[in-house]
């Protein structure tokens, strides 16, 4: 649909709003304090989507991921312009420091490789959940997939990545794998 918008098809604009309107609205409500602000944000998001549709490259990811990422960027920019600050959350006194391997370039590379080995539907569900903070229900609605299937895709995808990283942790630190 985004390619059609980029080529100037007016029907595509309506189709994108129909397809992604609920997703964009739910993201906007998470970042705003009232419906009026959310409505303004949704308008900003779809305006930006119309302008940036030509940037979308289907070889780089799913259309829904592009829409979600663009929406999140617009919402963060609006948040920053409003002068609001995200509150920092103090760590619990008993909070352990991150494992040493977390900041290791090799572990980052392995995590990225493991993630890229996942099926596209698993990657999309995980990105929408972890990166964009969508609930399973929101992902199900946005991807037209049953909630149970979304949960399974996320669980299995994360398990595969965890297994791959667990092997690395076991080999690199002498400790057990993920779990």
C-alpha positions in Angstrom: 0.0 0.0 0.0 2.8 2.4 0.8 4.2 2.0 -2.7 0.8 3.0 -4.0 0.8 6.1 -1.8 4.2 7.0 -3.1 2.9 6.8 -6.6 0.1 9.2 -5.8 -2.9 6.8 -5.6 -5.6 8.5 -3.5 -7.4 5.3 -2.8 -4.2 3.9 -1.2 -4.3 6.7 1.5 -7.8 5.5 2.5 -6.6 1.9 2.5 -3.6 2.6 4.7 -5.8 4.5 7.2 -8.3 1.6 7.2 -5.5 -0.9 7.6 -3.4 0.9 10.2 -5.7 3.3 11.8 -6.4 1.3 15.0 -2.7 0.6 15.4 -1.7 4.2 15.0 -4.5 5.3 17.4 -3.5 2.9 20.1 0.1 4.0 19.9 -1.0 7.7 20.0 -3.1 7.0 23.1 -0.1 5.5 24.8 2.0 8.6 24.2 -0.7 11.3 24.9 -2.8 12.3 27.9 -6.2 12.9 26.2 -8.1 12.1 23.0 -7.6 15.5 21.5 -3.8 15.2 21.6 -4.1 11.6 20.3 -6.2 12.8 17.4 -3.6 15.5 16.6 -0.8 12.9 16.8 -2.7 10.5 14.5 -3.1 13.3 12.0 0.7 14.1 12.2 1.5 10.4 11.8 -0.6 9.9 8.7 0.7 13.1 7.2 4.3 12.0 7.8 3.4 8.5 6.4 2.1 10.2 3.3 5.3 12.2 2.9 7.6 9.3 3.7 5.8 6.5 1.9 8.4 6.5 -0.9 11.2 5.7 1.6 9.6 2.3 2.5 11.5 -0.6 1.1 9.8 -4.0 1.4 13.2 -5.8 1.4 14.0 -4.0 4.7 11.0 -5.2 6.6 7.2 -5.5 6.8 5.0 -2.6 6.0 3.5 -2.7 9.5 6.9 -2.4 11.0 7.6 0.7 8.9 4.3 2.3 10.0 4.9 1.5 13.6 8.4 2.8 13.6 7.4 6.0 11.8 4.5 6.5 14.3 6.8 6.0 17.2 9.3 8.5 15.9 6.5 11.1 15.3 5.2 10.5 18.8 8.6 10.8 20.5 9.2 14.0 18.6 5.9 15.4 19.7 6.7 14.4 23.3 10.1 16.1 23.2 8.6 19.3 21.7 6.1 19.4 24.5 9.0 19.7 27.0 7.9 16.7 28.9 10.6 14.5 30.4 10.6 10.8 30.8 11.0 10.0 34.5 14.0 8.0 35.4 13.3 4.9 37.4 15.8 4.3 40.3 17.3 0.8 40.4 16.5 -1.4 43.3 19.4 -1.6 45.8 19.5 -5.3 45.2 19.6 -4.9 41.4 22.5 -6.8 39.9 24.7 -5.2 37.3 24.2 -6.5 33.8 26.1 -9.7 32.9 29.5 -8.8 31.4 28.7 -10.4 28.1 25.7 -8.1 27.6 28.0 -5.3 26.4 30.2 -7.6 24.4 30.2 -6.8 20.6 30.2 -10.6 19.9 27.0 -11.1 21.9 25.3 -8.2 20.1 26.3 -9.7 16.7 25.1 -13.2 17.8 21.7 -11.8 19.0 21.3 -9.9 15.7 22.2 -13.0 13.7 19.8 -15.2 15.8 17.0 -12.7 15.3 17.5 -12.5 11.6 17.2 -16.3 11.4 13.6 -16.1 12.7 10.6 -16.3 10.4 9.4 -12.9 9.2 6.1 -13.3 11.2 8.1 -14.0 14.4 10.4 -11.0 13.8 7.4 -8.7 13.2 5.6 -9.9 16.3 8.7 -9.5 18.5 9.5 -6.1 17.1 6.0 -4.8 17.7 6.0 -6.2 21.2 9.4 -5.3 22.5 10.4 -2.3 20.4 7.0 -0.7 20.2 5.4 -1.9 23.4 2.2 -3.2 21.7 0.1 -5.7 23.6 -0.5 -9.1 22.1 -4.1 -8.0 21.4 -2.9 -4.9 19.5 -0.4 -7.0 17.5 -3.2 -9.5 16.7 -5.4 -6.7 15.5 -2.7 -5.0 13.5 -1.6 -8.1 11.8 -5.0 -9.7 11.5 -3.7 -12.8 13.4 -5.3 -14.7 16.3 -3.9 -13.6 19.7 -2.8 -17.2 20.5 -0.8 -17.2 17.3 0.9 -13.9 18.2 1.8 -15.3 21.6 3.2 -18.5 20.1 5.2 -16.5 17.5 6.8 -14.3 20.2 7.4 -17.2 22.6 9.0 -19.5 20.0 11.0 -16.7 18.4 12.4 -15.5 21.8 13.1 -19.1 22.7 15.2 -19.6 19.5 17.2 -16.4 20.2 17.6 -17.4 23.8 18.9 -20.8 22.9 21.4 -19.3 20.5 22.6 -16.8 23.1 22.5 -19.5 25.8 25.0 -21.5 23.8 27.2 -18.4 23.6 26.9 -17.6 27.3 27.7 -21.2 28.3 30.8 -21.3 26.1 32.0 -17.8 26.9 31.4 -17.5 30.7 31.2 -21.0 32.0 27.7 -20.3 33.3 24.5 -22.0 32.2 22.4 -20.9 29.3 19.4 -18.6 29.4 16.7 -19.6 31.7 
